Amino acid sequence: MSDQKIFAGPRVRRIRTGLGLTQTAMAEGLGISPSYLNLIERNQRPLTVQLLLKLASTYKVDPADLQGEAKGSVAALKEAFSDPLLSGELPGDQELIDLAESAPNAAAAVAKLYRAYREQARRLSDLSILLAHEGTTSALASTQLPIDEVRDALERRPNHFPAIEEEAEAFAKLLDPRDDLFGALKAWLRREHGIVVRVLPVATMPNWRRRYDRHSQRLFLSERLSPFDQLREVAMEASLIRMSVAIAADVQALKLSSDEARRLARFELARYAAHALMMPYAAFHQAATRTRYDIDVLRSRFSVSFEQAVSRLTTLQREGAAAVAFFLLEIDSAGNAIRRAGATGFPHNGFGGACPKLGVYAAFSQPGHILVDAVETGGEKRFLTISRTLEGPQGAFNERPRRTAILLGCDLGHAGETVYAAALPSGAIGPDSASPGPQGTPTPIGPACRLCERAGCLSRAEPPITRPLGLDEMVTGLSAFDFQ
């Protein structure tokens, strides 16, 4: 103990205030000056062995109370302040240590409040999913973060914006790109607005996909991006300039609550406009129906990525020229939903988008392969699903690449209109393409595990909140959680 320096200022101060002593009175009792005691309480001087023993004998203090560290409180505070809402509030851990040392009860209360917040957030998430599954909205949506508000607004409406489609067609005629849309867009940006497009190396743009320098009138793209993504970034920039009025009108129609939400929605609609420019409606609709929605053929014909072709398929709902009503779901390897969209709105109340039995989760085990499934929800609704992994921006040798998986789905009754019907088991759809056949039974799926009541599910990850657990010591079910 003689070699260890003990900085216990906040604890000494707590002992002094608990006894109702002034610094002068305690300093006199310890035989030191008030200024030295002040330095000790501010952790600018350590406690000596003599002072530690003097404190113990004079004020009946356990020396262990002065030597211990509030490691548990600091760890709990670190967890709370690592939350995205608070992650930028503290420059380092020292303030957390000071809080845990000087106000342990307050630190414990903060940690307890954060645990309660997390549990409440999980419960509200479950409630939101349950209400959405039943086709009901909640006033709780007003408390959403801007990105969640935008996603919710776009997911619940048809993924078709007629005004932007018309603007994109007019812009495409003006550009007359022939077989080089990238070159036509670069030439238009430079000719009409003095904007020069440049692709920069990773070392110059380590953290950005795209950056527009207003002062030098240059649009910088990262070389990490594939040629398809580089084209989309340039098309987005051109669309924000050329179609600003149409995009602003559609953003306004979403009735979002904050400027931040409107800014995010503007970005999402700019991406929609870019896809409409890269894959003009009439030509893409005609090619999609003639190829029976073969995504690989479409991506090759229009020189776009798999993800871009899938996204475009969910938008083909022009009045008088509508295609199959597709919807999409994109997730990461942890199961987080990154994006949802649908030709008629994402089918929250009819599709088990969080069920681990979906092919989109299995796609990670077979990167680059298309998985085709017929699935059936608890409400007897049946869907055709096409799933495949997507590769993100190219990383360096020592970087782990970003990989997500995307699912394209439609009502199983339309499966016969697609090339993917041939990949379903024999008899999965009847001769009229409207109902399952006798031999091919669709995979049963459900909503999130905490809302699903399917018994004996081998894929169950959590017990349902709608049923009591069946704690029967004499019987064990196949599922990881038994319930009544």
N, C-alpha and C positions, 0 to 999 in steps of 0.2 A: 504493500500500500504506500510505502514511503517513496517509491519511484513513480507512482501514478499521480498525475495532476487531475484534480477534481474541480471542474467548473460547474457549479451548482447555484449560480446566482438567483434564478427564478425561484428555486426551491427554498433558498435562504429567505428571500423576500416573502414567500408565502408563509413560512414559519413565523417571521416577524409580524406580519400583518394579522396572522391568526392569533397571536398573543397580544395584539393591540399595542405594540411597542413602536416608538420612533426609532430612526436610525441612530440617533444620539444615545438613546437608552440602551439599545442592544449593543452598540459599540462599547459603551461603558462596561456592560456586563461581560463582554468578551475580552476587554482589555486592549482594544484597538481604537484607532481614530474613526470618527464618522466618515471621513473622506475615503479611508481604506475599505470600510464596509460598503460604501457606495460603489466602489470599483468592483468588489466581489459580486454584488447584486447585479451589476451590469456585465458580468462574465469577462471583465478585463483583468481580473486577478483570480488565481485558483485558491481553493481552500487548502491550507496547510494541514498536516496531521494534527498539530497542536490545536488549531482552531476547530477542527472536526471533533476532537475529543472534548474541547471546551464547550462546544455547542451541545454535545451529547450529555455532559454532566450538568450544565447550567439550566438547559431548557428541556431536559428529558427527551431528546431527539434520538431516534434510532439511526446510527450511522449509515445503515443500508439504504435508508430513505434518501440520503444525500448522494449516495454513490450510484444508485440505479438509474437506468435510462428508460425513457418512455418509448421503447422500440415499437411496441404494439400500436400505440397511438400514432406514431409517425407513419407507420405502414398504412394504417387506416386512412390517415389524412392524404397520403400520397395517392391512394386509390381514388379518393373523392376528387382531388385536384387534377387527376389525369383525365377526368371526364371532359369531352370536347367543349362543354359549356364553360369550364374553368381552366382549361389547359394553358391558356395564355396569361393567366393572372399572376403567377409567381415566377420570378427569374431563376429560382433554385430551391434547394431543400432547406436552407437555413431558416427561412421564415416558418416552415412547418415544424422544425425542431424547436424553435423559440416558442411557438404556440403550444406545442405539446408539453414543454417544460414549464412555461409560465402560467398556463391556464389549462391544466389537464382535464378538468371537468368540461370546459368549453370545447376542447378538442374531442373528447368522447361524445359530446352532444352533436358536434358537426358530423362525426363519423356515423352516429346513429341516424341522424337526419338523412344522410346520403344513402344509407342502406334502405331506409323507408322510401326514399324517392325512387331508387332503382326497382324496388318491389312493386311500388305503385305504378311505375312506368310499364313494367311487365304485365301487370293486371289490366291496365288501360289498353295496352296493345292487344291482349287477348280479347278484351271486350269489343274493341274496334273491329277486329277480325270477325268476331261472332256477329256483330251488327251488320257488317258488310255481307257476311255469308247469308244473312236473312233478308238482305236487300234494304237495310235501314241505315240511315246516316245518323250521326251524333253531333251534338253541339260541342263536343270535346275537340272537334276539328279546328276550332278557333285558336287553340293553344299550340298548333303545330309550328315547327320550324319552317322558314320560307321554302326550303327545298322540298319538304314533305307536303306543304300546301300546293306547290306547283305540280308535284307528281300526282297527288290525289285529284287535282283539277283535270289533268290530262288523261289520267287513267279512266275516269268516269264518263268521259265524253267520247264520241266517235273520233278516231284518229284520221280525220279528213277535214281539210281547210280549203274550201272552194276558191276563196279569193286569192290565196297564195298559189294554188294550182294555176289559175288563170294568169297571174303575174309571171309565173315560171315559164309557161308556154310562150308568152309574149317575149320574154327575155331570151329564150332559146332561139326564137325566130330572128331576133335582132342580132344575136351572136353568130348564127349560122356556123356552128362549130364543125360540122362534117364529122371527121373521126378524131378531132383533137380539141376536146372541150377545155382541157387544162391550158393549152396554148391560147385558145380564144378568150378565156377568162383573164389570163395574164395580159394579153394585148388590150382588152377592154379596160381593165383597171389602170393600165399605164396611159392609154390614150385619153380616157374620159376624166380620170381623177389623179393622174400623175403618181400612182402607186406602183412601186416596183416589188415584185415577188422574188425572194431569195430563200434558198434552202441552206441552212447553217449546220455545221457539225455539232455532235453531242457536247463537246467541250465548251462550245460557245453558248448553247442552250440546254443546260443540264436538267432543267426543271420545267420546261415549257414545250407545249405542242406547237403553239402559234403565238406570235407577238407582233402587234402592229405599232410601229413607231410613228406617231403623228407628226413629229417634228421633221423627220427625214423622209416621210411618205414612203416607208418601206414595210412590207409585210414579210416577216421572217417565219419560216417553217422549219421544224426539227427534222433532221435526217433519220430520226428514229421511226418516223411515220412511213407506212407503206405508201406506194403511189396512189392507191385508192383513198387513203385518209388524207394525203396531201391535196388531192383534188377536192375532197369534201371541205377542207379548211378554206381553200381559196373560194369555193362556191359559196360557203357561208359568209365570207367577208363581202363578196360581191352582192349577195342577196340582202345583207343588212343595209347596203347602200341603195340598191336598185328597188327593193321591195319594202322599204322602211314603213311606208304608209299602211300597206296591207298587213304587215307583221304587227305594227302598233295597234291596229284595229282589233286583230284577233287576240292580242294580249289583253286589251281593255275588256273584251267580251268575257274573259275568264273570271273577271271580278275578284282579283287577288287583293289581299289586305295591306301589302307593304311594297315599297319601292324595290326592296331586295328580291321579293318574290317576282315582281314584274320583270326585273332584270334577268333573272334565271329563266323565266318563261320566254323572254325574247330570244335567249340563246337556244332554247329547245326548238322554237319555231323557225329560227334561222337554220338549224339542222334539217328540219322538215323541208324548208325551201330548197336547201342544197340537194336533197334527195330528189325533189320534184324537178330540179334543173338537170341533174345527172341522168334521171330516168323519166323522161317526159311521159305524162299520163297516158295519152292515146297509144303511143308506141309500146309502152311497157304493158299496158292492159292487154293489148292484142297479142304480144309475145307470151305473156303469162298464160292466157287461156289456150293458145295454140300449143304450147309446150306442156300443158297440163300442170302448170305451176312447178316445173322442174327448176329448183333454185340454182343448181350448178350451171344449167344452160343459160339462165337469165343473167347470172353474174358474169359469165363469159361474154355474152352478147352485148351487154352494156358496160363492160369493163369496170365493174364495181366489186366490192367484197361480198362475202356470204352474208355478213350482218347487214350491209346496206340493202341488199336485195330482199332479205327477210323483212326489214323495216318498211320497205316500200310496199310489200305485199299487203301490209295491214292498212294501207291508205286508199285502196282501190274501191271507193264507195261513191263515185260520182253518180248523180241522178241520171238514170237512163243508160249508164255504162258501168254498173257495179260488178265486182268479181266476188269470189267466195269470201265470206266474212272471216278473215284470219285475225288472230290475236297473238301477241308474243310475250314472253317472259324471259328476262335475262338475269342470271344469278352469278355469284362468284363461288369459289371453291368452299367457302364457309357457309354457303346457303343463303347469304344475304341477297335480297331482291334488289337489283340495280335499276331495273326498268320494267314497266308493264305498259302495254298499249293494246288497243283492239280496234278493229274496223267499226264496231258498234259500242266501243268501250270495253275495258277488260272485264271479263265475266266473273267478278268477285263472288257473286251469289250462286255460281254454277260450276266453278272449276276449282279443284283442290291444288292451288298453286304452291303450297308449302309442303306437300306430301313427299316424303323421301322416296316413294316408290315410282315417282315420275322419271322418265328417261333422261330429263335434263340433268339430274343428279348423277345418273350412271354414265353420262357422256364423258365425265372427267377421267374415267378409267379407260376410255377409248378415244383419245384425242384425234380430232380430224375426221372421225367416222360419223355418219348420219344414222341415228337410231330412230326407228319408226315404231310407234305403239298405238294401240287402241285402248283407251281408258274409260272407266265408268265411275261416276261419283255416287255418293250415297243417295242423291236425289234422282237416280236413274238417268242422268244425263251422260251422253257418250261423246267422246272427242277423239279426233285423230291428232297425234302429236308428232312433230319432227324435231329432233334435238341434235345439237352439234356444239363442239367447243369452238371458241374464238380466241385468236391470239392477239394480244395487245401490242403496243409499240415495242419495237425491237430494243432489247437491252444489250449492255456490254457483256463480255465473257463472264464477269463475276457477279452479274445481276440475275436474279430470278425473274423470268418473264411473267407478265400478267396474263392470266388465262381465265376467261369466263365461259359460261355455257348459255346458249340461247335455245328457247323452245318456240316453235311456231305451231299453233293449234287452230283447229276449226271443228265445227260440228261433224260427228262421224258420218252423218247423212251425206256430206259432200266429199267423202273420201274417194268415191269412185271417179270424181272429176280430176283427181290428181294422179301423178305417176307413182305416188307413195303407197297407193292401195295395194300394189303388187307385193309390197314388203310385209303386209299383214298376214297373219296365219290364215290358212285355208278356212273359208267360211266365216271370217271375222265380220264381214259385211254381207248382207243379203244381195240378191240379184238386182234389187231396186236401189241399192246403195243407201237405204234408209234405216236399216236395222241390222243388228248382229246376226250372223248365221248360227247354226246349231253347234258347229265345231270350235270356232274361235271365240273364246270368251274374253272380253276386254278386261284389262287389269283393274281391279277395284282400287280407287284412290279416295282420299278424304281431304279435309282442310288441314290446318296445323294440328299436330298431335294432341295438343291440349284442348282442342275442340272436336276431335274425331272420336267417335264411339264404336269404331269397328273392333270387334273382339278377336283375339288370337292373331293380331298383326305382328309379323316378325320384324317389321321395320319401325315399330313404335319406339320413340325416343323419350316421351314424357307421358305421364298419366293424364287422362282427360279431366278438366276442371268441372265438367258437368256430371260426373259420376263419382260415387264414393269408392275408395279403394277396397278391393276384396282381400282382406287379410286373413285368409283361411290357411292354417298351418297344414291341413290335410291335403290340399289341392294346389298345384302350381300350374299355371297356364303357359302357353307357348310365348306369349308376349313378355317383355321385360317388366310390365306392370299389369297386374290383375285388377279388375274393377268389377263392381256389381252392375 
